[in-house]
């Protein structure tokens, strides 16, 4: 799409771990936000958006589809401990982040994501501070699925993982998941609710 900006070239191939079904929604242009509380191994400071651009690293568990609104895909995945490869279909750039401590504001963006209310509320009240990091991201579709061997270093409750550098070669051919007009409209609506 010629009306979209070029994808900035990152220095490192960093992966951001997110549910496989959410990665698909982002790459299909059906969602532009990521909600994050943080994983167990995020460090003393908790979760941080450490990277401006990142590959969407799909993770899965057997009840994932039940925790999202809408039609459940027929896809079935092996347990994470039996995983032998990783298939990455997209990349995202971080455009804006809000740390939201007001549940009403979190509820106000429900039409912009597929998580059901129970999951969002669980994340919001996960620890002593009720809040969510809401990220506005712009997703990009890779020219083909990037497949590479799974490593134990990708496991655990952490958000960020280092991926093989070869993935960077795919980014010049990546295409935006949404047109410029669609993305600007969605971004504007979110900013109106969260700024």
N, C-alpha and C positions, 0 to 999 in steps of 0.2 A: 504494500500500500504506500503510494508515494507521498501521502499527506502526513506520514508518521516520521518522527525523528529517528536518527540512527542510534543503534544500541551502543552505549559507551563501552569501551574495552576494559575489562577488569585486569588486575595484575595477577590474581590467584583464582584457581578453580575451587570455589567454596560452595558447599552444599548446605541448604537449609532444610532440615527434616520436617516434613509435614505429612498428614494423612494422604495416602495415594489418591483417594477420591477428591480431596480438596485440590491437590496438584492438578488433577484433570480438569476441574471446574475453572481454575485459574488459566490454564493453557487454552481452554475452549472459549475464553472470554465471557464466562458466565459469573465470574466473581472477581473482585479487585481488592478484597481485604483479607488480611490474616489476623486472627486473634491469638494472642499469646500470653500465657501466664509465666511459663518457664519450666524447665526440667530440673530434676534432682541435682544434676551435675553442672549447674550454670554458674556456680561460684557464690561467694558470700554476698556479692552485690545483686544477685538475682539475674534475671534475663535482661539482655541488652541487644539492641539491633546494631551489631558490630560491623556489618558490611552493607555497602550501598547497592551491590549487585550480587546475585547468588543463583545457583542452579536449584531447581525444585526437586529435592531428594525425597522420593515417595516411601512412606512407611505404611505398614498395615497391621491390623489385628482383626479378628473374626467378627467383632460386633461394630465395626466402623460404620457400615451402611445404616445400621439402626440409629446412629447418633446424628444422622443428617436428615434434613427435610427433603421431600421430593421423592422421585422414583429411585429405588435401590437398583444399582446395576447388577447384572448377573455374574460379574467377575468374582472369582474366588482366588484367594492367595494362600500360599503355604505359610506356616508359622515363621515368624522372623528368625528363629534359631535354625531353621532349615534352609534359609535363603542362600543362594549361591551366586546370584548376579543382581545388578541394579540396572533398571531401565529409567532413564531420565528423558522427559519429553519437553521440558521447558526451563526457562530462566526468568528471573524477575528482578526489577529494579525497585528499590525502596524510594517512594516519593514523599511520604509524610508519615509521622507517627504521633499518636496521641496516647497519653497515659490517662485512662478514664476511670475515675473513682465514683461516679454517679451512675447507679443502675439504670435510671431512666434514660440517660444518654446512650448507654449500651443497648437498651431495648429499642431505641429509636432507629438503629441501623440494621435491624433484623432482616429487612428485605434485601440487604446487600451481601448476605452470606447464607450458607446452607446448613450451618449447625443448628440443631434444635435447641430450644430455650433451656432445657435441663443441662445440657453440656456447657452452654455459655455461662449459666449461673454457677455451675461447679467450678469453672475456671475463675470466675469473678471473685468468689469467696474462698479460694483455695487455701489461703493462709491468713495471718493476722491483718493484712492490709487488703481490703476489698478493692480490686482494681483489675484492669486489663490493659495490655499494650495493644492498640489497634493500629495496624499498619495499612496504609494505602500503597498498593504495589501495582506496577505495570508488568504484565506477563508477556513473555515472548515465546513463540513456538520454535523449537529447534527444527532444522531441515529434515531430520529423521530421529528415531529413538536412539539415544546414546546408551549403549550397553557396555558394562564393564564388570569385572568380578567383585563380588561382595567381600568386604574385609571386616573382621571383628572390630576394627577401630571405628566402624560406622555405628556400632551398637550402643546401647545405653540411653539414659534419659538426658541427652544433650541436644541442643538445637543445631549447632554448627559442626560440620565435618569437612575435612580437606579431601578433595577429589583429585583424580588424575588430571594433569595439566592439559592432556590432549583435548579435553572438552572445550577449552578456549577456542580451538580452531573452528568449532561449529557456530560460534556466535555471529560472525559476519554474515552468515546466511539465515539467521533467525528472523522471523517475521512477527510483528505485534499481534497479540491475541484479539485486540479490539482496535477498531479504526480510531483515528485521532479524535473525531467528533464524539464517538461513543464514550471514549475514555474521559475526555474533558467534561462531558455532561455528568458522568458518574462521579468523577472526582469533585466536581463543583457541588453536587448534592451532598456528598459526604462531608465536605468541608463546611457547608452551611449548617449541618447538624452537630459537628464536633468542634469546630473552631471556637 
